[in-house]
Amino acid sequence: MTLAGMTPESPCRVPSLAAGSRLYFDPRHQRWVVKAPHQLVFLDPVSLDVLRACDGRRNLAQIACCLDGLGHRPGRAWLDVVKDIVRHFEVRGVLRCSLPEQAFPRTRGCVRSLAGRLFEGRSSTK
């Protein structure tokens, strides 16, 4: 996939809990909770499984494959469900998404040589 093909809807995005967010089981309420700055959210079973899978290593497509194997509802369009849940929690500040390193072409040498070419024709006396 090219850099131009990377969008907020890309299945290659890798979600993880944002700084200050925490996923835990609340023994008082006997429910799983995600706590983020200024919010506390009790989770339904599907959202819980998505957030548990958001470990910073799996991309959205891999998380969807995991959910397909859990048996919540066979044959469901899990990638769309995962994208919606991740987008919801990303907007709330609970999750942050990144693109895998291999999504970006190695351009460091190209940028350096381009900068060198731009500045080599300039004179410091002008």
C-alpha positions, 0 to 999 in steps of 0.5 A, spaced: 500 500 500 502 506 498 502 512 502 497 515 498 492 509 500 493 510 507 487 514 510 483 514 517 479 508 514 486 504 512 486 497 515 493 497 516 492 502 522 495 500 528 491 502 535 493 502 542 491 505 548 492 513 549 497 516 554 492 516 560 487 511 558 486 504 562 482 498 561 481 494 567 475 490 571 471 494 576 470 489 582 464 494 585 460 494 578 462 487 576 464 490 569 470 492 564 471 499 564 476 504 560 478 510 564 481 516 560 482 523 562 475 526 564 471 520 562 469 513 564 466 508 559 463 501 561 464 496 555 459 492 551 462 485 550 464 487 542 468 493 544 471 490 550 474 485 545 476 490 540 480 494 546 483 488 549 486 487 542 489 494 541 495 492 543 500 497 539 502 491 535 496 488 531 493 492 525 485 493 524 485 487 519 488 483 524 483 485 530 477 483 525 480 476 524 481 475 531 474 477 532 471 473 527 474 467 531 471 469 537 464 467 535 460 473 537 456 473 531 459 469 525 459 472 518 459 479 520 463 484 517 468 485 522 473 490 519 467 495 519 465 494 526 472 494 528 473 501 524 467 504 527 469 502 534 476 504 534 474 511 530 469 512 536 474 511 541 479 515 538 475 521 537 474 520 545 481 520 546 482 513 549 485 510 543 491 513 538 492 510 531 499 509 528 501 507 521 506 501 521 513 503 519 513 499 513 508 503 510 513 509 509 518 508 504 525 510 506 526 517 504 531 519 508 537 519 503 533 522 498 531 528 502 538 529 504 540 529 497 534 534 495 536 539 500 543 539 498 542 540 491 537 546 493 542 549 497 549 548 493 547 553 488 546 558 493 551 563 495 552 566 502 554 573 499 547 574 496 
